[in-house]
Amino acid sequence: MYLVSNRAMLIKAQQGGYAVPAFNVHNLETVQVIAETAAELGSPVIMAGTTGTYKYAGLGYLVAICEQAALKYNLPIALHLDHHEELADIETKVKAGVRSVMIDASHFAFEQNIEKVVQAVNLCHRYDASVEAELGRLGGQEDDIVVDAKDSFFTDPLKAAEYVQRTGIDSLAVAIGSAHGMYQGEPKLDFARLAQIRERVSIPLVLHGASGIPEAMLRQSIELGICKVNVATELKIAFSDAVKAFFGEHPHANDPREYMEPGKRAMKHIVQEKIRMCGSEGKLR
């Protein structure tokens, strides 16, 4: 097995009425947990990394680790560029073997957003890499990108079809009320807006900021056309809380092979839960 684009897996999800979970990875342990759990549950999976993740882990290391996981579990894995902005950076990573790209030009005006996304599509499609882009903008924090609520805005259904047609993207990330990070209260998703977008756009739709969204809301969004669900913060919190608890009980521990294990078990529970909420269990068959 090898690293693949997410194009085929998202089209299959769209046809089957489920979503593919996209988990943000940071190190060897997160890749191990996600690959192992996806293989056990027979789920397609996307492993996403922000620019900060690739800088921390190293492009070559991350590609090699994910390739090894795909080989070990005979599992198609889409290693994904999450919220990447610079075309030269994207080109370097695609040439290194990454085949799934999210170009984020959402902070630009509509015409400039399209211009930058078209450049990414022209580049990535030459390497058979899928391209996701965002119309509208989520609030919250993703890696080192912080968007105040006042600067966020929802996807305009009337512009969505034009955006997809003019850019040639493979999937569209929509802003319907979700946010990066954890929610202070219950999130409010604009399902009517999502339904209007679905009526006008035929390609798979993506929901960012899914950490903490209740299962009923997530399932309703999938019923209305969401085919990819991004999860990041919940994994980080589960991992760090479990490791901190371990050190609380074993203050003199110093072997990472011991203190990483409770963190991995905590992440595994989240991955299992999200796969089942997305309805992707058993969809590899």
LINUR-V684171 format. One record per residue. N is the residue number from 1. OMEGA is omega in radians with two decimals (* if undefined). Layout:
n=N omega=OMEGA
n=N omega=OMEGA
This chain:
n=1 omega=-3.07
n=2 omega=3.14
n=3 omega=-3.02
n=4 omega=2.97
n=5 omega=3.11
n=6 omega=-3.03
n=7 omega=-3.07
n=8 omega=-3.10
n=9 omega=3.12
n=10 omega=3.07
n=11 omega=3.09
n=12 omega=3.11
n=13 omega=3.11
n=14 omega=3.13
n=15 omega=-3.08
n=16 omega=3.09
n=17 omega=3.06
n=18 omega=3.11
n=19 omega=3.05
n=20 omega=3.10
n=21 omega=3.08
n=22 omega=-3.09
n=23 omega=3.06
n=24 omega=3.14
n=25 omega=-3.13
n=26 omega=-3.03
n=27 omega=3.14
n=28 omega=-3.03
n=29 omega=3.14
n=30 omega=3.09
n=31 omega=3.13
n=32 omega=-3.08
n=33 omega=-3.08
n=34 omega=-3.13
n=35 omega=-3.12
n=36 omega=-3.09
n=37 omega=3.11
n=38 omega=3.12
n=39 omega=3.14
n=40 omega=-3.08
n=41 omega=3.12
n=42 omega=-3.08
n=43 omega=2.93
n=44 omega=-3.07
n=45 omega=3.04
n=46 omega=3.08
n=47 omega=-3.01
n=48 omega=3.07
n=49 omega=3.04
n=50 omega=3.08
n=51 omega=3.11
n=52 omega=3.11
n=53 omega=-3.14
n=54 omega=3.10
n=55 omega=-3.12
n=56 omega=-3.03
n=57 omega=-3.05
n=58 omega=-3.09
n=59 omega=-3.11
n=60 omega=3.11
n=61 omega=-3.05
n=62 omega=3.10
n=63 omega=-3.10
n=64 omega=3.13
n=65 omega=-3.13
n=66 omega=3.06
n=67 omega=3.12
n=68 omega=3.11
n=69 omega=3.11
n=70 omega=3.14
n=71 omega=-3.09
n=72 omega=-3.04
n=73 omega=-3.09
n=74 omega=-2.96
n=75 omega=3.04
n=76 omega=-3.12
n=77 omega=3.01
n=78 omega=3.01
n=79 omega=-2.86
n=80 omega=2.99
n=81 omega=-3.08
n=82 omega=3.10
n=83 omega=3.03
n=84 omega=-3.02
n=85 omega=-3.03
n=86 omega=-3.07
n=87 omega=-3.14
n=88 omega=3.10
n=89 omega=3.10
n=90 omega=-3.13
n=91 omega=3.12
n=92 omega=-3.07
n=93 omega=3.08
n=94 omega=3.12
n=95 omega=3.11
n=96 omega=3.06
n=97 omega=3.09
n=98 omega=-3.06
n=99 omega=-3.13
n=100 omega=-2.95
n=101 omega=2.93
n=102 omega=3.08
n=103 omega=-3.08
n=104 omega=3.04
n=105 omega=-3.02
n=106 omega=-3.13
n=107 omega=3.09
n=108 omega=3.03
n=109 omega=-2.99
n=110 omega=-3.08
n=111 omega=3.13
n=112 omega=3.04
n=113 omega=-3.14
n=114 omega=-3.11
n=115 omega=-3.11
n=116 omega=3.14
n=117 omega=3.10
n=118 omega=3.10
n=119 omega=3.13
n=120 omega=3.13
n=121 omega=-3.14
n=122 omega=3.11
n=123 omega=-2.98
n=124 omega=-3.12
n=125 omega=3.05
n=126 omega=-3.14
n=127 omega=-3.10
n=128 omega=3.05
n=129 omega=3.12
n=130 omega=-3.11
n=131 omega=3.02
n=132 omega=3.07
n=133 omega=-3.03
n=134 omega=3.01
n=135 omega=-2.89
n=136 omega=-3.09
n=137 omega=3.13
n=138 omega=2.98
n=139 omega=3.12
n=140 omega=-3.08
n=141 omega=3.05
n=142 omega=-3.07
n=143 omega=-3.14
n=144 omega=3.11
n=145 omega=-3.13
n=146 omega=3.14
n=147 omega=3.08
n=148 omega=-3.14
n=149 omega=-3.11
n=150 omega=-3.12
n=151 omega=3.12
n=152 omega=3.08
n=153 omega=-3.05
n=154 omega=3.08
n=155 omega=3.10
n=156 omega=-3.12
n=157 omega=-3.10
n=158 omega=3.14
n=159 omega=-3.04
n=160 omega=-3.11
n=161 omega=3.11
n=162 omega=-3.13
n=163 omega=-3.14
n=164 omega=-3.11
n=165 omega=-3.06
n=166 omega=-3.10
n=167 omega=-3.09
n=168 omega=3.14
n=169 omega=-3.12
n=170 omega=3.10
n=171 omega=-3.05
n=172 omega=3.03
n=173 omega=-3.06
n=174 omega=3.07
n=175 omega=-3.10
n=176 omega=3.11
n=177 omega=3.07
n=178 omega=-3.10
n=179 omega=3.07
n=180 omega=-3.08
n=181 omega=3.13
n=182 omega=-3.10
n=183 omega=3.08
n=184 omega=3.06
n=185 omega=3.13
n=186 omega=3.12
n=187 omega=3.10
n=188 omega=-3.13
n=189 omega=-3.12
n=190 omega=-3.07
n=191 omega=3.10
n=192 omega=3.09
n=193 omega=3.13
n=194 omega=3.12
n=195 omega=3.11
n=196 omega=3.08
n=197 omega=-3.13
n=198 omega=3.13
n=199 omega=-3.01
n=200 omega=-3.03
n=201 omega=-3.08
n=202 omega=-3.10
n=203 omega=3.13
n=204 omega=3.13
n=205 omega=-3.03
n=206 omega=3.08
n=207 omega=3.02
n=208 omega=3.05
n=209 omega=-3.07
n=210 omega=3.11
n=211 omega=3.09
n=212 omega=3.08
n=213 omega=-3.12
n=214 omega=-3.07
n=215 omega=-3.11
n=216 omega=3.12
n=217 omega=-3.14
n=218 omega=-3.14
n=219 omega=3.10
n=220 omega=3.11
n=221 omega=3.10
n=222 omega=3.09
n=223 omega=-3.11
n=224 omega=2.97
n=225 omega=3.08
n=226 omega=-3.08
n=227 omega=3.12
n=228 omega=-3.07
n=229 omega=-3.09
n=230 omega=3.13
n=231 omega=-3.14
n=232 omega=-2.97
n=233 omega=-3.12
n=234 omega=3.12
n=235 omega=-3.12
n=236 omega=-3.12
n=237 omega=-3.13
n=238 omega=-3.12
n=239 omega=-3.06
n=240 omega=3.12
n=241 omega=-3.12
n=242 omega=3.12
n=243 omega=3.10
n=244 omega=3.11
n=245 omega=3.11
n=246 omega=3.14
n=247 omega=3.07
n=248 omega=3.14
n=249 omega=-3.11
n=250 omega=-3.02
n=251 omega=-3.10
n=252 omega=3.14
n=253 omega=3.13
n=254 omega=-3.10
n=255 omega=-3.11
n=256 omega=3.09
n=257 omega=3.09
n=258 omega=-3.03
n=259 omega=3.04
n=260 omega=-3.04
n=261 omega=3.11
n=262 omega=3.07
n=263 omega=3.12
n=264 omega=3.12
n=265 omega=3.13
n=266 omega=3.10
n=267 omega=-3.11
n=268 omega=3.12
n=269 omega=3.13
n=270 omega=-3.14
n=271 omega=3.09
n=272 omega=-3.11
n=273 omega=-3.09
n=274 omega=3.09
n=275 omega=-3.13
n=276 omega=3.11
n=277 omega=3.13
n=278 omega=-3.12
n=279 omega=-3.07
n=280 omega=3.14
n=281 omega=3.10
n=282 omega=-3.04
n=283 omega=3.04
n=284 omega=-3.10
n=285 omega=*
